Amino acid sequence: MSAAAAKRTVLILGAGPGTGASLAHAFARAGHPVALASRTLPSALADEINAAVPQQPGATPLARAWSVDASRSADVARFVADAQAAWPEARPWAGVWNPTGGFGMRKYLDWSEEHVREAFEVQVIGAHTFSQALLRIFLAAEAPADARESRGVLLYSGATSALRGSEMFAGFAAAKAGLRMLSQAIAREHGRDGVHSAHIIIDGMIDTERVSSMAGPAKSADQRMKPDNLAAEYLHLAYQPRDVYTQELDLRPAPEKF
């Protein structure tokens, strides 16, 4: 476990089953304290990580859980503040925005104003609040001794909808496109400060129990993305040196049409 990582907290909002859980395990295995948030309190995931990753007796648990509604800015801001206080010897170093709120499949005329507002409240307003709160912490921190290291990292889970408005996805696509623009604007303004803002386009189905229950089992080993493999890509992005930042990464299974 890296001593440097132990002083760098990773906040994951959207720490549910699948990708969120794999992200939590990946960053915890790398030695980072992980602050886990989802609408349903992810305490079982925190307990699982604390049992799996060796820790010093009497130390603050490596993983802690919060119940957060990503559509409520006050909840999001409070989560960042609570996570900052939870590990006094560490500071927030990376934030992963991974909630699925606002997702929907319906004909365009069935996308009500309420549906669209919900998508924007999570994917744009919530992400904006999360990003601003973390950026203030990043910019107030001392610059890393190694000029190649990031002062802070912001990773955003995107979707194919961020690139094109497909039939049935109008409201969700508009919000996901907004999230993509937010990540770009932050990168252009704060990349020079050593803040790495990256948007990850997840173009395809993720291999989870929920997906299998709706779409049936995968037809081949490479038809759906494995959550652990996705998490490994996020971890790689977080550790990129400042001279080779990736702003956008699109990931898809080999057979996926694009």
N, C-alpha and C positions, 0 to 999 in steps of 0.2 A: 504494500500500500504506500503510495507516494505521500511524503510529508507535505509537499506543495499542494497536492490535491485535497488533503485534509483541511486546508485553510480556504478552500474555494467551494462554496455551496452552489449546488445546481437546483434551480426551481423548475419543477415540471407541472404545468397546469394542463390537465387532461391526462392524469395518471390512472386511467382505467385499464381494463383488460386489453391484451393485445400489445399494440405499439407502446402505449404509455407505460405498461408494466415492464416491457423489455428495455425501454429507455432508463427507467429507474434502476433496474439491475445493472445495466451496462455502466452507468456513471458511478454507482456505488462500488462495483468491483474495481473501478479505477481509483477508488479512494476518496471520492467526493461525498460530503454530507448531501443528502438529497431531501428536498422539501417537496412533498407530494400532495397535489390538490386535485380534486374532482368534485362533481356535484354530490356524489355519494362518498362519504368519508372512506378513503383508501387505507384504513388502518390495517387490514389483513395483509396488504402488500408491504406496508412498512414493517410489520412483524416478520414477514417472510424474509425480507432483506436483512433485518437485524439478526435473524437466526442464521442466515447463510454466510454473512461476511464477518470475519474475525474482527473483534473490537477490544479495546483496552477495558479492563474491569472498572466500573464506576464512571466511564466516559459517557458523554451525551450520546444518545443513540444516533447511529449513522443516518437512519431514515425516520422522518416524522411526517404525520399526515394531517391534512386540513380539509374540511368540507367547504368548497367554494363554488359559488354560482358565477360562471364566467361572463354572464350577461349583466352582472351588477358591478359597476366600477368600484363601489365602496368595498365590496367583498374582495375584489382583485387587489386593490391597493393595500387592504389590511393583510392579505396573505403575504405580500412582499415584505411588509414591515414586520410581521410575525416571524417570517423565515429569517430575516436579518437578525432578529433578537435571539432566535433559538440556539444558534451556535456562536457564542461570544468570541471564540478564538478564530472564527472564520468570517468570510464576507461573501455575499452573493457575487458569483463570478459568471454564471450562465443561466439563461432563462430559456425554457422550451415551451412554446405556445402550441398546444396540441388538442384543444377541445374540439368536439365534433358538433357542438350546438349550432343550430340553424340549418342542418342538413335536411333536405326534403326532395321528394320526387313527385311532381304534380303538374298538370297542364298549366300553361301560362295564366289562363284566366282564373285558375284556382289558387294562384299565389296571392293571398290577401296581403294587405298592408301590414298586418300583424306578423305574418310569416316572414316577410322581407325584413321588418324591423328586428325580429328576433335574430335573424342571420347576421345583420349588421352589428347588433349589440354585442354578439359574441366575437365574430371574426374580425371586426374593425374596431369598435369602441373598446371592447375588453382588451384586445391586443395592444391598442394605443395606450391604455392605462398601465398595463403590465410593462410595456416598453419604456414609457417615461419614468416610471418608478425605478426600474432597474438602471436606466441610463444615468439617472442622478447619482446613484450609488457608484456606478462604474467611474464616472467622471470625477467624483470626489475622492476616489482612492488614489494612492500613490501609483505612479507608472511602474510597471514591472522592471526589475533590474535588467532582465534580458529584453532588449528592444524588439526581439522577434516575437515575443509573447503578447497575447491579447490582454487588454485591460478588462474586457468583458465580451460576452458572447450572447447573441440573440438568435435563436433558431425557430423557424415558423413552419409548421406542418401545412403544406398546401395540397392542392388537388388538381386534377385535369381541368376542373371547372375554373381555375384561376386563369387559364389560357384561352378558353372558348366557352361561350354560352350554349350549351347543348339543350336539345329538347327535353323538357320536364325539369330542368335545373335552373331556371331563370334567376330566382331570388338568391339561391345559394351561390351561383356563379358570380353574380354581381358582388356579393360580400367577399368571396374568395379572391376575386380580382383586386378588391380594395386592400386585402391583407398583403397581397403580393406587392402592390404599390407602396404600402407602408414600409415593408422590408427594404425595398429599393431606396426610398427616400432616406431612411436611417443609415443605410450603407454609404450613400453618397455624402451625407453630412458628417457622419461620425466615424467612418472608416479611417480617416486621417488621425483620429484620436486613439486608434487601436481597438475600436469596438467592431467586432465581426458580426454583421447581420447577414443571415443566410436564409433563403426560402427553399424549402424542399418540396418538389412536386411529386406526389405519390400517385402515379398513373397506373392504376390497376387495383385488383382486389388484394386485400391482406388476408393471409391464411389464419383465420381465427375460428373459434367454435361458432360464434354468431354468424359469420359469413357462410360457414358450412351448413348451418341449420337452415339458412334461407336459400342458398344456391346449390346445395349438395356438395359432395366431396370434390376436391380438385381432380382433374383428369390426368394431370402429370405433375411431377415433382417441382417443375419450374413455372406452373401456371399462375400461382399466387405468391405474393411476397411474404417471406417469413418475418415476423416481428423482430426477432433477434438480429436478422441481417439488416433490417432497416435501422435498428438502434446502433449497429456498428458503424453505419454511414454517418449518423448524427455525431457520434463520438469522434469520428475522423474529422468532421468539419470543425468541431469545437477545438481541436488541437492543431488546426492549421496555423503555420507561422504567418506573420503579417505580410510577408512578401508574396504569398500565394493564396490569398483569400478567394474562396468560391462564393459568389453571391447567390447563384441559383443552381440547384442540382435536381435533375429530373430522374426519377427511378421508376422502372417498370419491369415486369417479368419478360423474359426473352420472347415468348409467343405473342405478347400484347401488340395489337395494331395501333399505330400512331402516325 
